[in-house]
Amino acid sequence: MGNHKATGEFLPLLNVAYNRFLSGSHIDAVSPPSGSVGSEVTIDGSSFGSSRGSSYVSFESTQAVQYNEWSDTRIRCLIPAGALSGMLKVTTADGTSNGVNFVVSLSNVESRFYFAEGYTGDNFEEWLCLLNREDHSAIAQITYLFSDGSPPFTKDYPLAADSRVTVNVNQAVGAGKEVSVKLESDGHVLAERPMYFDYNGIWDGGHDVMGAVEPADNWYFAEGYTGPGFDEWICVLNAGDADAGLTFRFQRQEAGELVKDGYSVPAHSRRTFKANDILGGNYQTSLSVDSTQPVVVERPMYFDYLGRGNRHWAGGHCVMGATSLSRQYYFAEGTTRSSFESWLTLQNPGLDPITVNASYQLGPGQGDHPIEAAYQVPASSRRTLFLADEVGSEKDVSIFLSSTEDFLAERPMYFNYRYGSFGVQGGHCVIGAYGTSDQWLLAEGYTGEGFNQWLCLQNPGDSEAQVEVTYFTQEAGTLPARSLTIPARTRATIMANLDAGSNYQLSTRIRVTSGPGIVVERPMYFRYGRGWDGGHDVVGFRTI
């Protein structure tokens, strides 16, 4: 994010016009541009040869086997079983043609995810982590959409049963791209997008979000700050067929609501807006985004955090916006230990003031009963709470917020994390969970060198919860399930490096086997391979 400037270079993956004299055959057009297995495709071009002989058409790595026509300028063939979306090419004795992006239609779509933010420029590394939680294989069909006028590019990624796969987006689309993602799958697949960065060469770190399950006309963000040391961005993906007009409604803590309109995102594209420029400096603000077409909106922020003690903890965090407000939120993670500064931001975009009630559930041995409080939030505004002021210092705390009116809550945390000799600085942020569940899923996870992964499990119920934790590793398949008990009205914390073991790329399923539903978060602290340090956090994907 930030100084995202498209290079104007065409990506090797997207080139449809390699020098025909270098490869012999050349594809000019493919019709239709997508199709299902068994349907016919017409390829027009040159130098294919007057007869096929040993020449062939390939759909990624799968060769067509049935041909209805082959001439020097036209080929008609059927899409073979096993064909994958990606590059369609013609190979003859003289070499292989240019590639044209071709989409093999999925037989059905069981899951969708969208990511508005994404960048493969200098000092940014972007990944997609995919969990297939089915007992059979699936296809993840990923369409990459760009802001520089490049056409969308679609590629299929096969996923084995009960597995996790990692995609390097920088390698998939090339360098210097502002890129958004639409993912469709014929199975129940979960997607996360971790990114690591050295923002403008001064603030390094990483952030991570779960994908949005669908576009929407309205998006909400409780947190936001345009003061010194903070750059706030708004990333908008329009995967639809019509241009989207945008209105930004900033609910400022200092000065009430400010409406800014006249912004737009073209169809099948994405745009990036800097809140500091739109709103101006020195505001603590929430945001509502209204769109004339369904879109997806994220809010990355990069910072040099000063906090309560001139901290200078640099990094970045990002959240996928909420498409609706709620009357209750849960946060499994939270701490007021001396090297952490935790906050709550409460958004009220409504026309009347509201009261938000809080129940702070302390860690084991830190208090026998939750701490209760109530907060007034003015109309069309936001309120900020410093967690240590509410519960005291040196506490581990989960949170339940409720109101008789709709609102939104986020929990930014900034830290100087220490675990043994391992130490990193940065911050992360999440929107609260709408409710509890008997099952939570996490696609991302890593227990290798330089990463500390944690699971925070909140039980807000009145009885203990029996929980089963299952890890799906990229290296060793599914590990044996672990079991634990979470007492009533408290939380449990698991270090995945110790629980699962070291050196795994893994996804996680947390399932309640008896007792009340729970809430799950996964904070991770890291020193990324390029020396970038920080942390990121997500609330698990809630299944009902």
C-alpha positions as CSV (number, residue, x, y, z in Angstrom):
1,M,0.0,0.0,0.0
2,G,1.0,3.6,0.3
3,N,3.1,4.7,-2.6
4,H,1.6,2.1,-4.9
5,K,2.6,3.1,-8.4
6,A,2.0,0.8,-11.3
7,T,5.1,0.2,-13.4
8,G,3.3,0.1,-16.7
9,E,5.1,-3.1,-17.5
10,F,3.1,-6.0,-18.9
11,L,3.4,-9.1,-16.8
12,P,4.9,-12.2,-18.4
13,L,1.8,-14.1,-17.3
14,L,-0.6,-11.7,-19.0
15,N,1.3,-11.2,-22.3
16,V,-0.9,-12.2,-25.2
17,A,1.7,-11.1,-27.8
18,Y,5.1,-12.7,-27.5
19,N,7.2,-12.0,-30.5
20,R,5.8,-14.5,-33.0
21,F,9.1,-14.8,-34.8
22,L,10.7,-16.2,-31.7
23,S,8.3,-19.1,-31.1
24,G,6.8,-19.9,-34.6
25,S,3.1,-20.3,-33.8
26,H,1.2,-17.3,-32.5
27,I,-2.3,-17.1,-30.9
28,D,-4.4,-14.0,-31.9
29,A,-7.7,-14.9,-30.2
30,V,-9.4,-17.6,-28.3
31,S,-13.2,-18.0,-28.4
32,P,-15.0,-18.3,-26.1
33,P,-12.6,-17.0,-23.3
34,S,-13.9,-19.6,-20.9
35,G,-15.7,-22.9,-20.9
36,S,-16.4,-26.2,-19.2
37,V,-14.7,-29.5,-19.6
38,G,-15.9,-31.1,-22.9
39,S,-16.9,-27.9,-24.6
40,E,-15.2,-26.6,-27.8
41,V,-12.7,-23.8,-28.0
42,T,-11.6,-22.1,-31.2
43,I,-8.1,-20.8,-31.4
44,D,-7.2,-18.3,-34.2
45,G,-3.7,-17.3,-35.1
46,S,-0.8,-18.2,-37.4
47,S,1.9,-20.8,-38.1
48,F,0.1,-23.7,-36.4
49,G,0.9,-26.0,-39.3
50,S,-1.3,-27.4,-42.0
51,S,-1.9,-30.6,-40.0
52,R,-1.6,-31.4,-36.3
53,G,1.0,-34.2,-36.3
54,S,2.5,-34.2,-32.9
55,S,1.5,-30.6,-32.1
56,Y,-1.0,-30.0,-29.3
57,V,-2.9,-27.4,-27.3
58,S,-2.3,-27.2,-23.6
59,F,-4.5,-25.8,-20.8
60,E,-1.8,-25.1,-18.3
61,S,-0.2,-28.6,-18.0
62,T,-3.1,-30.6,-19.5
63,Q,-3.1,-31.4,-23.2
64,A,-6.2,-31.5,-25.3
65,V,-6.9,-35.0,-26.8
66,Q,-9.8,-34.3,-29.1
67,Y,-9.4,-32.0,-32.1
68,N,-12.2,-31.0,-34.5
69,E,-10.1,-28.8,-36.8
70,W,-6.4,-28.1,-37.3
71,S,-5.1,-25.7,-39.9
72,D,-2.3,-23.2,-40.1
73,T,-4.6,-20.4,-38.8
74,R,-7.3,-22.1,-36.8
75,I,-7.6,-24.9,-34.2
76,R,-10.8,-26.2,-32.7
77,C,-10.5,-28.6,-29.8
78,L,-12.4,-29.8,-26.7
79,I,-11.4,-28.8,-23.2
80,P,-9.9,-32.0,-21.7
81,A,-10.7,-33.5,-18.3
82,G,-8.2,-32.2,-15.7
83,A,-7.8,-28.9,-17.5
84,L,-6.9,-25.9,-15.3
85,S,-7.5,-22.2,-15.7
86,G,-4.3,-20.3,-16.6
87,M,-2.4,-20.1,-19.8
88,L,-3.6,-21.8,-23.0
89,K,-0.8,-22.4,-25.5
90,V,-0.1,-24.2,-28.8
91,T,3.1,-26.3,-29.1
92,T,4.5,-27.3,-32.4
93,A,7.8,-28.6,-33.7
94,D,8.9,-25.0,-34.0
95,G,8.2,-24.2,-30.3
96,T,5.5,-23.0,-28.0
97,S,3.2,-20.0,-28.8
98,N,2.4,-17.0,-26.6
99,G,0.0,-17.8,-23.8
100,V,-3.6,-16.5,-23.5
101,N,-5.5,-16.6,-20.2
102,F,-8.3,-19.1,-20.4
103,V,-10.8,-19.9,-17.6
104,V,-12.1,-23.4,-17.1
105,S,-15.5,-23.1,-15.6
106,L,-16.0,-24.7,-12.2
107,S,-18.8,-27.4,-12.2
108,N,-20.2,-25.7,-9.1
109,V,-19.2,-23.0,-6.6
110,E,-19.3,-23.8,-2.9
111,S,-17.3,-20.9,-1.5
112,R,-16.2,-17.4,-2.4
113,F,-13.7,-15.0,-0.9
114,Y,-12.6,-11.5,-1.9
115,F,-9.6,-9.4,-1.0
116,A,-9.5,-5.7,-1.9
117,E,-5.9,-4.9,-0.8
118,G,-2.8,-6.4,-2.3
119,Y,0.6,-5.1,-3.5
120,T,3.7,-6.7,-5.1
121,G,5.8,-3.6,-5.4
122,D,9.2,-3.0,-3.8
123,N,9.5,-4.2,-0.2
124,F,6.0,-5.8,-0.2
125,E,5.5,-9.6,-0.2
126,E,2.0,-11.0,-0.5
127,W,0.7,-14.5,0.2
128,L,-2.6,-16.4,0.1
129,C,-3.1,-19.2,2.5
130,L,-5.8,-21.7,1.5
131,L,-7.4,-24.4,3.7
132,N,-9.4,-27.2,2.1
133,R,-11.5,-28.6,5.0
134,E,-13.2,-31.2,2.8
135,D,-12.4,-34.9,2.8
136,H,-12.0,-34.7,-1.0
137,S,-9.9,-32.6,-3.4
138,A,-11.0,-29.1,-4.6
139,I,-10.0,-26.4,-7.0
140,A,-9.3,-22.8,-5.8
141,Q,-10.0,-20.6,-8.8
142,I,-8.2,-17.2,-8.2
143,T,-8.9,-14.2,-10.4
144,Y,-6.4,-11.3,-9.9
145,L,-7.7,-7.8,-10.7
146,F,-5.5,-4.8,-11.2
147,S,-5.7,-1.0,-10.9
148,D,-3.4,-0.1,-13.9
149,G,-5.7,-1.3,-16.8
150,S,-4.2,-4.8,-17.1
151,P,-6.9,-7.4,-17.8
152,P,-7.9,-9.7,-15.0
153,F,-5.9,-13.0,-14.9
154,T,-7.4,-16.3,-13.6
155,K,-5.5,-19.3,-12.4
156,D,-6.6,-22.6,-10.8
157,Y,-4.8,-24.1,-7.8
158,P,-5.6,-27.8,-7.0
159,L,-6.1,-28.5,-3.2
160,A,-5.8,-32.0,-1.8
161,A,-8.3,-33.2,0.8
162,D,-7.8,-31.8,4.4
163,S,-4.9,-29.7,3.3
164,R,-3.4,-26.2,3.3
165,V,-1.7,-24.6,0.3
166,T,0.3,-21.3,0.2
167,V,0.3,-19.1,-2.9
168,N,3.0,-16.5,-3.5
169,V,1.1,-13.6,-5.1
170,N,4.3,-11.7,-6.1
171,Q,5.3,-14.7,-8.3
172,A,1.8,-15.2,-9.6
173,V,1.3,-11.7,-11.0
174,G,4.8,-10.1,-11.1
175,A,6.3,-7.1,-9.5
176,G,4.9,-3.6,-9.1
177,K,1.1,-4.4,-9.1
178,E,-1.7,-3.2,-7.0
179,V,-3.8,-6.3,-7.0
180,S,-7.1,-7.5,-5.6
181,V,-8.3,-11.1,-5.5
182,K,-11.6,-13.0,-6.2
183,L,-11.5,-16.6,-5.2
184,E,-14.1,-19.2,-6.1
185,S,-14.0,-22.9,-5.2
186,D,-15.9,-26.1,-5.9
187,G,-15.2,-27.1,-2.3
188,H,-15.4,-25.5,1.2
189,V,-12.2,-23.6,1.1
190,L,-11.1,-20.8,3.5
191,A,-8.7,-18.0,2.4
192,E,-6.4,-15.6,4.3
193,R,-4.0,-13.0,2.9
194,P,-0.9,-12.2,5.0
195,M,1.4,-9.4,3.7
196,Y,4.9,-8.4,4.9
197,F,6.4,-5.1,4.1
198,D,8.9,-2.3,4.7
199,Y,6.5,0.6,4.1
200,N,8.2,3.5,2.4
201,G,11.5,2.1,3.7
202,I,10.8,3.2,7.2
203,W,8.1,1.2,8.9
204,D,8.4,-2.6,8.5
205,G,5.9,-5.3,9.7
206,G,3.0,-7.4,8.4
207,H,-0.8,-7.7,8.5
208,D,-3.3,-10.4,7.7
209,V,-7.0,-10.6,7.0
210,M,-9.7,-13.2,6.3
211,G,-11.3,-12.8,2.9
212,A,-14.8,-11.2,2.6
213,V,-17.4,-13.7,1.6
214,E,-19.3,-11.3,-0.7
215,P,-19.3,-7.7,-2.0
216,A,-21.8,-5.3,-0.4
217,D,-23.1,-1.7,-0.8
218,N,-22.1,-0.6,2.7
219,W,-18.9,-1.1,4.7
220,Y,-18.0,0.0,8.3
221,F,-14.7,0.6,10.2
222,A,-14.5,1.6,13.8
223,E,-10.8,2.4,13.9
224,G,-9.0,5.1,12.0
225,Y,-6.4,7.9,12.7
226,T,-4.9,10.5,10.5
227,G,-2.6,12.1,13.1
228,P,1.2,12.3,13.0
229,G,2.9,8.9,12.4
230,F,-0.1,7.3,10.9
231,D,-1.0,6.7,7.2
232,E,-4.5,5.3,6.7
233,W,-5.6,3.9,3.4
234,I,-8.9,2.6,1.9
235,C,-8.7,-0.1,-0.7
236,V,-11.8,-0.8,-2.8
237,L,-12.4,-3.8,-5.1
238,N,-15.1,-3.6,-7.7
239,A,-15.4,-7.1,-9.2
240,G,-18.7,-6.3,-10.9
241,D,-19.7,-5.3,-14.4
242,A,-20.6,-1.6,-13.7
243,D,-18.6,1.3,-12.3
244,A,-19.1,1.9,-8.6
245,G,-19.6,5.4,-7.1
246,L,-18.4,5.9,-3.5
247,T,-19.3,8.1,-0.6
248,F,-17.0,8.2,2.5
249,R,-18.7,9.1,5.8
250,F,-16.1,9.8,8.5
251,Q,-17.5,9.8,12.1
252,R,-14.8,11.9,13.8
253,Q,-14.3,11.8,17.5
254,E,-13.4,15.4,17.6
255,A,-15.9,17.0,15.2
256,G,-18.7,14.6,14.3
257,E,-19.5,13.3,10.8
258,L,-17.9,14.6,7.6
259,V,-19.2,13.3,4.2
260,K,-17.0,13.1,1.2
261,D,-18.4,11.9,-2.2
262,G,-17.5,12.0,-5.9
263,Y,-15.2,9.0,-5.8
264,S,-15.4,5.9,-8.0
265,V,-14.0,2.5,-8.9
266,P,-14.2,1.2,-12.5
267,A,-15.7,-2.3,-13.2
268,H,-13.4,-5.3,-12.8
269,S,-10.8,-3.1,-11.0
270,R,-9.6,-1.7,-7.7
271,R,-8.7,1.7,-6.4
272,T,-6.8,3.0,-3.4
273,F,-7.6,6.2,-1.4
274,K,-5.6,7.8,1.3
275,A,-7.8,8.9,4.3
276,N,-5.2,11.4,5.4
277,D,-5.7,13.3,2.1
278,I,-9.5,13.0,2.0
279,L,-10.2,13.8,5.6
280,G,-7.2,15.9,6.7
281,G,-4.9,15.4,9.7
282,N,-5.3,14.8,13.4
283,Y,-8.6,13.0,13.5
284,Q,-9.6,9.9,15.4
285,T,-12.3,8.6,13.1
286,S,-14.6,5.8,12.2
287,L,-15.6,5.3,8.6
288,S,-18.7,4.2,6.7
289,V,-18.4,3.6,2.9
290,D,-21.5,3.7,0.7
291,S,-21.3,2.4,-2.8
292,T,-23.7,2.4,-5.8
293,Q,-22.5,-1.1,-6.7
294,P,-21.5,-4.1,-4.5
295,V,-17.8,-3.7,-3.6
296,V,-15.2,-5.0,-1.1
297,V,-13.4,-2.6,1.2
298,E,-10.3,-3.0,3.4
299,R,-8.5,-0.5,5.6
300,P,-4.7,-0.9,5.9
301,M,-2.8,1.5,8.2
302,Y,0.9,2.0,8.6
303,F,2.4,3.7,11.6
304,D,5.1,4.9,14.0
305,Y,3.1,4.5,17.2
306,L,4.0,6.8,20.1
307,G,1.2,5.8,22.5
308,R,1.4,6.7,26.2
309,G,5.2,6.6,26.5
310,N,6.9,7.8,23.3
311,R,7.0,4.2,22.1
312,H,8.0,4.4,18.4
313,W,6.7,1.0,17.7
314,A,6.5,0.9,13.9
315,G,4.4,-1.4,11.7
316,G,1.1,-1.8,10.1
317,H,-2.3,-3.5,10.5
318,C,-5.3,-4.1,8.3
319,V,-8.9,-5.1,8.7
320,M,-11.6,-6.3,6.3
321,G,-14.5,-4.0,6.9
322,A,-17.8,-5.1,8.3
323,T,-20.8,-5.2,6.0
324,S,-23.3,-4.7,8.8
325,L,-23.5,-3.5,12.3
326,S,-24.3,-5.6,15.3
327,R,-25.5,-5.2,18.9
328,Q,-22.8,-7.5,20.4
329,Y,-19.1,-8.2,19.9
330,Y,-16.5,-10.6,21.3
331,F,-12.7,-10.3,21.5
332,A,-10.8,-13.3,22.7
333,E,-7.4,-11.6,22.8
334,G,-6.4,-8.7,24.9
335,T,-3.7,-7.7,27.4
336,T,-2.6,-4.8,29.5
337,R,0.9,-6.1,30.2
338,S,3.6,-3.4,30.4
339,S,4.9,-4.0,26.8
340,F,1.4,-3.9,25.3
341,E,-1.0,-0.9,24.7
342,S,-4.5,-2.1,23.9
343,W,-7.5,0.1,22.8
344,L,-11.1,-0.3,22.0
345,T,-12.7,1.9,19.3
346,L,-16.5,2.1,19.3
347,Q,-18.4,3.4,16.2
348,N,-21.8,4.9,16.2
349,P,-22.9,6.0,12.7
350,G,-26.5,6.4,13.8
351,L,-28.4,9.6,14.4
352,D,-28.9,9.1,18.2
353,P,-26.4,8.6,21.1
354,I,-26.0,5.0,22.3
355,T,-24.8,3.1,25.4
356,V,-22.3,0.3,25.0
357,N,-22.0,-2.2,27.9
358,A,-18.7,-4.0,28.5
359,S,-17.9,-7.2,30.3
360,Y,-14.1,-7.7,30.8
361,Q,-13.3,-11.4,31.4
362,L,-9.9,-11.7,33.0
363,G,-7.3,-14.4,32.6
364,P,-7.0,-17.3,35.1
365,G,-6.1,-16.1,38.6
366,Q,-6.5,-12.5,37.7
367,G,-10.0,-12.0,39.0
368,D,-13.0,-14.1,40.1
369,H,-15.6,-12.0,38.3
370,P,-15.8,-10.0,35.1
371,I,-15.4,-6.2,35.3
372,E,-18.5,-4.4,34.1
373,A,-18.7,-1.0,32.6
374,A,-20.9,1.2,30.4
375,Y,-19.9,3.9,27.8
376,Q,-21.8,6.6,26.0
377,V,-21.1,7.1,22.3
378,P,-22.4,10.3,20.7
379,A,-24.4,10.2,17.5
380,S,-22.4,10.0,14.2
381,S,-19.2,9.7,16.2
382,R,-16.8,7.3,17.8
383,R,-15.3,6.7,21.2
384,T,-11.8,5.5,22.1
385,L,-11.0,3.5,25.3
386,F,-7.5,2.6,26.7
387,L,-7.9,-0.9,28.0
388,A,-5.5,-0.5,31.0
389,D,-7.6,2.4,32.2
390,E,-10.6,0.1,32.3
391,V,-9.3,-3.1,33.9
392,G,-5.9,-2.2,35.4
393,S,-2.4,-3.2,34.3
394,E,-0.8,-6.6,33.9
395,K,-4.0,-8.3,32.9
396,D,-5.0,-10.8,30.2
397,V,-8.5,-10.0,29.2
398,S,-11.2,-11.1,26.8
399,I,-14.1,-8.7,26.1
400,F,-17.9,-8.9,25.5
401,L,-19.6,-5.7,24.3
402,S,-23.3,-5.2,23.9
403,S,-25.9,-2.5,23.2
404,T,-29.6,-2.1,22.6
405,E,-28.6,-0.3,19.3
406,D,-26.4,-1.2,16.4
407,F,-22.7,-0.3,16.6
408,L,-19.2,-1.5,15.6
409,A,-16.1,-2.3,17.7
410,E,-12.4,-2.8,16.9
411,R,-9.5,-3.5,19.2
412,P,-6.1,-2.1,18.0
413,M,-3.1,-3.3,20.0
414,Y,0.5,-2.1,19.9
415,F,3.4,-3.9,21.4
416,N,7.0,-4.6,22.2
417,Y,6.6,-8.3,22.2
418,R,9.1,-10.5,24.1
419,Y,9.2,-14.3,24.4
420,G,12.5,-15.6,25.8
421,S,15.2,-14.0,23.6
422,F,12.7,-13.3,20.8
423,G,11.5,-9.7,20.5
424,V,9.6,-7.7,18.0
425,Q,7.6,-4.4,17.8
426,G,4.5,-3.4,15.9
427,G,0.7,-3.6,16.1
428,H,-2.4,-5.4,15.0
429,C,-6.1,-4.8,14.9
430,V,-9.3,-6.8,14.6
431,I,-13.1,-6.2,14.4
432,G,-14.9,-8.2,17.1
433,A,-16.7,-11.4,16.4
434,Y,-20.5,-11.1,16.1
435,G,-21.1,-14.2,18.2
436,T,-19.8,-17.5,19.6
437,S,-19.6,-20.8,17.6
438,D,-18.9,-24.5,18.1
439,Q,-16.3,-24.4,15.3
440,W,-13.7,-21.9,14.1
441,L,-11.3,-22.1,11.2
442,L,-7.9,-20.4,10.5
443,A,-6.2,-20.8,7.1
444,E,-2.8,-19.1,8.0
445,G,-0.3,-20.4,10.5
446,Y,3.4,-20.9,10.8
447,T,5.6,-22.4,13.6
448,G,9.0,-22.0,11.8
449,E,12.0,-20.0,12.9
450,G,11.2,-16.4,13.6
451,F,7.4,-16.9,14.2
452,N,5.5,-17.3,17.4
453,Q,1.9,-18.3,16.8
454,W,-0.8,-18.2,19.5
455,L,-4.4,-19.2,19.9
456,C,-6.7,-17.3,22.2
457,L,-9.9,-19.1,23.1
458,Q,-12.6,-17.2,24.9
459,N,-15.4,-19.0,26.8
460,P,-18.0,-16.4,27.8
461,G,-20.5,-19.1,28.9
462,D,-21.5,-20.1,32.4
463,S,-20.1,-23.7,32.1
464,E,-16.8,-25.1,30.9
465,A,-16.2,-25.9,27.3
466,Q,-14.4,-29.0,26.0
467,V,-12.4,-28.1,22.9
468,E,-10.6,-30.1,20.2
469,V,-7.8,-28.5,18.2
470,T,-6.8,-29.9,14.8
471,Y,-3.8,-28.8,12.7
472,F,-3.7,-29.2,8.9
473,T,0.0,-29.0,7.9
474,Q,1.5,-28.4,4.5
475,E,4.4,-30.7,5.4
476,A,2.9,-33.7,7.3
477,G,-0.8,-33.7,6.6
478,T,-3.3,-33.6,9.5
479,L,-1.8,-33.9,13.0
480,P,-3.6,-35.8,15.8
481,A,-6.2,-33.7,17.5
482,R,-5.4,-32.0,20.8
483,S,-8.0,-31.5,23.6
484,L,-8.3,-29.0,26.4
485,T,-10.9,-27.5,28.8
486,I,-11.7,-23.8,29.0
487,P,-13.3,-22.8,32.3
488,A,-16.5,-20.7,32.3
489,R,-16.2,-17.0,31.8
490,T,-12.5,-16.9,31.1
491,R,-10.0,-17.6,28.3
492,A,-7.3,-20.1,27.4
493,T,-4.1,-19.3,25.5
494,I,-2.2,-21.9,23.4
495,M,1.2,-21.5,21.8
496,A,1.0,-23.4,18.6
497,N,4.7,-23.7,18.2
498,L,4.7,-25.9,21.3
499,D,1.3,-27.5,20.8
500,A,1.6,-28.5,17.1
501,G,5.4,-28.6,16.9
502,S,8.0,-26.6,15.0
503,N,8.5,-25.8,11.3
504,Y,4.9,-26.3,10.1
505,Q,2.9,-24.2,7.6
506,L,-0.5,-25.0,9.0
507,S,-4.2,-24.2,9.2
508,T,-6.2,-24.9,12.3
509,R,-9.7,-26.1,13.2
510,I,-11.0,-25.4,16.7
511,R,-14.2,-27.4,17.6
512,V,-16.2,-27.5,20.8
513,T,-17.0,-31.1,21.6
514,S,-19.2,-30.3,24.7
515,G,-20.3,-27.1,26.5
516,P,-21.0,-23.6,25.3
517,G,-19.7,-21.9,22.1
518,I,-16.5,-20.0,22.2
519,V,-14.6,-17.3,20.3
520,V,-11.1,-17.7,18.7
521,E,-8.4,-15.3,17.7
522,R,-4.9,-16.1,16.3
523,P,-2.2,-13.5,17.1
524,M,1.2,-14.1,15.5
525,Y,4.5,-12.3,16.2
526,F,7.3,-12.6,13.7
527,R,10.7,-11.7,12.4
528,Y,10.0,-12.2,8.7
529,G,12.8,-13.6,6.5
530,R,13.9,-10.1,5.2
531,G,14.4,-8.8,8.7
532,W,10.9,-7.2,9.0
533,D,9.4,-7.6,12.4
534,G,5.9,-7.2,13.8
535,G,2.7,-9.1,14.4
536,H,-0.7,-9.7,13.0
537,D,-4.0,-11.1,14.3
538,V,-7.3,-12.4,12.9
539,V,-10.6,-13.5,14.5
540,G,-11.2,-17.0,13.2
541,F,-13.7,-17.8,10.5
542,R,-16.9,-18.7,12.3
543,T,-19.0,-21.6,11.1
544,I,-22.5,-22.1,12.5
